Each structure stands twice: as C-alpha cells, then as structure tokens.
Amino acid sequence: MQQEKMKSAKNPFIWGIFALIFVVVGIIIGSGLDFSPPSKAVESEKLPPSKAEVFYGEQSPFVSVAEKVSPAVVNISAEKVVEQRLDQFIPFDEFFRRFFGEVPETEQAPRKVKTQSLGSGFIFKEEGLILTNNHVVSGADDIWVKLADGSEYKAKLMGADKETDVAVLKINSEQSLPIVELGDSDSIRVGDWAIAIGNPFPQLGLDRTVTVGVISAMGRKGLDFGGDLTPYYQNFIQTDASINPGNSGGPLVNIRGQVIGINSAITNPTGMKFNIGIGFAVPINLVKSVLPYLAAGKGVSRGFLGVIIRSVDKDLMEAFNLPSSDGVLVQQVQEGGPAAEAGIKRGDLITKFNGKEIKNAEQFVLLVAETPPEQKVKLKVIREGKELDINVTLANRTDFVSADSGGTEVKAEEWLGLEVTTATKALADQYEVEYRSGVLVTGVEPGSPAYIKGIQIGDIILEIDQKEVKNIKEYNVIAKSLENRKKAIPFLIYRDGNTIYVAIKP
C-alpha cells in the first residue's frame, strides 16, 4: 500500500520533468539554434547593406536622374504664319468628276494661317539660355517656352546652326532657373544607360516624359531624314530609349544625369512616324563646338581646307600602294583654297591632323570644321611613298560654302541683277562651260542692268573694275565697295573660250 502511494506521487514529478524538457527543446528550435550571446545577435542587425542596396536603395537608379534633370526640361512652341490657298471647289470635286468627267479650273484665294511646331529643350545656363534643335524653331515668327512649373515665356532666338541642327534660345525670368549639367559624349560606350526626357506628345499633355534604354551605337553618319531635317555634320549617338516627334530638342542623359546629347530624330523602315527603338541624338561634344558662337548671337565660324576627300578601302590601298586604310585620300583640290596654297595635291594621303591619327573621311571633316578659321594646322601627308609635313592656315568656311545651302557654294547678295557663286570645275561641268578661276553667273534677273548688257548664265566673271575676282568672298568685297557707284563698271567675262569686257551701268 505504501509502495503504491509512492509510485503515484512520482508520476506527476516525472511528467513535469518531461514537460520541462519539451519546452526547452522547443525554445532552442524556435531560436534557430542560435547560441550566440544576445549582444552579438543585436550587432548582427546593424551590419552594413550590400553594394546593390547602397546603389539602388529602395528606388530605381533612374529616379534620381529624373528628379535632377526634369525641372530643367522645357516645352517649346514655335509659331509661324504661312500663306495657304483654298480651293473654292473642293466640296464639289466629286460631283463634277461623276457627272462631267473633269474638275473645272478653280480660283484659289490665299489666306494666312498660323502653324505651330512643338518640341523640347533644356536650360543649361541660369541666365535663361536653352538648347534645342534648329528644326524645332527654324523659320518661327514667335517662340514660346513653357517651364516645368507651368510658367510661360516668349523666347529670343540667339543663334541657330542648320549644319549641326542646334539652336540656342534665351528667356528673361526673375526667378531662379534650374539647369542641367553638360557631360562628355566622348566618354560613353555602347551598352551604357541612356535616359531621354522630353515632351513626346505635348498636345496630349504628355510633357516631361522619361524613357530609358541604352547606347545602341556611336558615330552614326550618312543618315537622311529628309529635307531640312538632315544636318550636314553627322556623328549621331544611336539609342533605343524611346524618342518620339515632340522629344526633338530634349536631353539624352547618362546615369549621372549629365547631358550627353540632344534628341533629334528617329528612323522607321516601315515609313511610320512612331518610334521603334532607333533614335538619334546630336553628341553634346559636337554641340559644344558651336555653343560659344550661338550663345553670343554670332554666326558659327568653321575651318575650311578646300579639298574633296574620301575614306580608303582595300581596293584603293592596292591601287595607290598605300600602307594602310587609315587616312583620307585627296580627290580634288579647290583652286584658290587654303590646301592649294599650301601645296596639297590630288592623290595625297592625309594621315594626321595636328598630330591626331585620321581614320576616315567623316572624322577628318569634323576635325577641320571644329578648328577655328585663320588657325595654322599641321598635316601629315604621304605622297608617292614619302611622308611630308605640310602647314596649312585654314580659311573661314562661310567665305566659301553656305550653311543654308547644305554644302553648295555661297550665292552673293543680289547686285546689278546678278546671282553668282564661286566657280569650280564641278560647277563648270554642270553648266557645260570651260572652267576658269572666278565667279560663275547662275542667274540674271530679266530687265536688270546685267540683263540689258547681255550677261548670261554660265559666264565666268574674272575681273570687276579691273580687280581680279577669284571667289565669292572677293566678289562680295568689291560689290560692297561699288554699291554707290553711278558710272559704268567694267566686267571682264570669260565666255565660250574668249574673254570679253562688258560695262554695266548701275
């Protein structure tokens, strides 16, 4: 009996020990078997975040770029008044076709219509200077700029360069303006991030839209976007960041929010106007080469050498026995130009420009253009297997070539009813006349003094008032000096293999 009592008394004690063991085991398992001291466990919660967490944080890396750049991106509205003709019979065209088989001749009444082009731009100087594309504001009568805060200003066109498709505007604002930082487009590589910010469809209220992509290619050249949209100097950045029509003039920026280009154009093999991931931007370093002129309200001054060149391929290497495909081959030297005066000859291979290796024709053209006029440069030339160093003083390109004519010769201001341009062998062939150094007559106004005296298209003017005329620059100087002349002016003309004198009285 006594033993039964002792046995029953031990049962609760044994069950209690088992229960305690189970509780301890449960606590150990629940703690993840972490036997480290409490102080160590607390320190583990304060470990520094990984590199990815430091870089991205809780947001995408593009958030800070958008917040940095977007306030300086503006909407540009360029207004122009054009004259259009309305066909008064338009509503009845189908009626006449159906019952009479033809549409009668219609009278057209002109009317003035205000047109508007929309684009983007960005503020790069606190005094209100804005960069955009030339084609966004070209020919505009009035330009309006709308800032990110909704305020709107009438802008002044400081300067524009059709050949690079760049323009600078200025607004006067009493408030402090946000600006962007201009980067270095030569430092970017294919595969780098590219962020485009602009107004893709501002008419729909879609302003300051951010699109993201990568740098798809560098140095794109030989592109034709049609008419005035195609710049002469091309070194485009290609990107797949969406660029749509209203994005023109907006910034293309890198991951640090620095502007690396001006969004300018898209291409679409289907002929449609929407973006398919092939967009182009003018490199900011090319923009910087014209920026000082445009911001100051001056015309762009570019160096001019006076040669027609081409890149070297394998066949040319073999034909001319050239050491490599690097360099540019001189195909033609313009008479009276800097290259001719320095002794450059047709067939020369130019391999270096001021110590810089020449790879192709496009690079060489840009190097010459970016060098200021009147600056002396050193060319490394290979002629008949021998290396030569030739010093050339560059001329001003505007004295020889017109920026508004996309590379054709300059036409002088109308004087005595004449339109002329610098004579070249190519132009002489085009007009089917024998080439002579001078200025070629490309137009004669009917009834003008020159027309009355029998000046003809294709005539080459060799002298004016007994002063030799070699190019359009000299022609303009002489014409200006004689603009108040009242007595007859002698012209020496070359025509059909003969030289003749013609006296033209203003």
C-alpha positions, 0 to 999 in steps of 0.5 A: 500500500505504501509502495503504491502511494509512492509510485503515484506521487512520482508520476506527476514529478516525472511528467513535469520533468518531461514537460520541462524538457519539451519546452526547452527543446522547443525554445532552442528550435524556435531560436534557430539554434542560435547560441550566440550571446544576445549582444552579438545577435543585436550587432548582427542587425546593424551590419552594413547593406550590400553594394546593390542596396547602397546603389539602388536603395529602395528606388530605381537608379533612374529616379534620381536622374529624373528628379535632377534633370526634369525641372530643367526640361522645357516645352517649346512652341514655335509659331509661324504664319504661312500663306495657304490657298483654298480651293473654292471647289473642293466640296464639289470635286466629286460631283463634277468628276461623276457627272462631267468627267473633269474638275473645272479650273478653280480660283484659289484665294490665299489666306494666312494661317498660323502653324505651330511646331512643338518640341523640347529643350533644356536650360543649361545656363541660369541666365535663361539660355536653352538648347534645342534643335534648329528644326524645332524653331527654324523659320518661327515668327514667335517662340514660346517656352513653357517651364516645368512649373507651368510658367510661360515665356516668349523666347529670343532666338540667339543663334541657330546652326542648320549644319549641326541642327542646334539652336540656342534660345534665351528667356528673361525670368526673375526667378531662379532657373534650374539647369542641367549639367553638360557631360562628355559624349566622348566618354560613353560606350555602347551598352551604357544607360541612356535616359531621354526626357522630353515632351513626346506628345505635348498636345496630349499633355504628355510633357516631361516624359522619361524613357530609358534604354541604352547606347545602341551605337556611336558615330552614326553618319550618312543618315537622311531624314529628309529635307531640312531635317538632315544636318550636314555634320553627322556623328549621331549617338544611336539609342533605343530609349524611346524618342518620339516627334515632340522629344526633338530638342530634349536631353539624352542623359547618362546615369549621372544625369549629365547631358550627353546629347540632344534628341533629334530624330528617329528612323522607321523602315516601315515609313511610320512616324512612331518610334521603334527603338532607333533614335538619334541624338546630336553628341553634346561634344559636337554641340559644344563646338558651336555653343560659344558662337550661338550663345553670343548671337554670332554666326558659327565660324568653321575651318575650311581646307578646300579639298574633296576627300574620301575614306580608303578601302582595300581596293584603293590601298592596292591601287595607290600602294598605300600602307594602310586604310587609315587616312583620307585620300585627296580627290580634288583640290579647290583652286584658290583654297587654303590646301592649294596654297599650301601645296596639297595635291590630288592623290595625297594621303592625309594621315594626321591632323595636328598630330591626331591619327585620321581614320576616315573621311567623316572624322577628318571633316569634323576635325577641320570644321571644329578648328577655328578659321585663320588657325595654322594646322599641321598635316601629315601627308604621304605622297608617292611613298614619302611622308611630308609635313605640310602647314596649312592656315585654314580659311573661314568656311562661310567665305566659301560654302553656305550653311543654308545651302547644305554644302553648295557654294555661297550665292552673293547678295543680289547686285546689278541683277546678278546671282553668282557663286564661286566657280569650280570645275564641278560647277563648270561641268554642270553648266557645260562651260570651260572652267576658269578661276572666278565667279560663275553667273547662275542667274540674271534677273530679266530687265536688270542692268546685267540683263540689258548688257547681255550677261548670261548664265554660265559666264565666268566673271574674272575681273570687276573694275579691273580687280581680279575676282577669284571667289565669292568672298572677293566678289562680295568685297568689291560689290560692297565697295561699288554699291554707290557707284553711278558710272559704268563698271567694267566686267571682264567675262570669260565666255565660250573660250574668249574673254570679253569686257562688258560695262554695266551701268548701275 
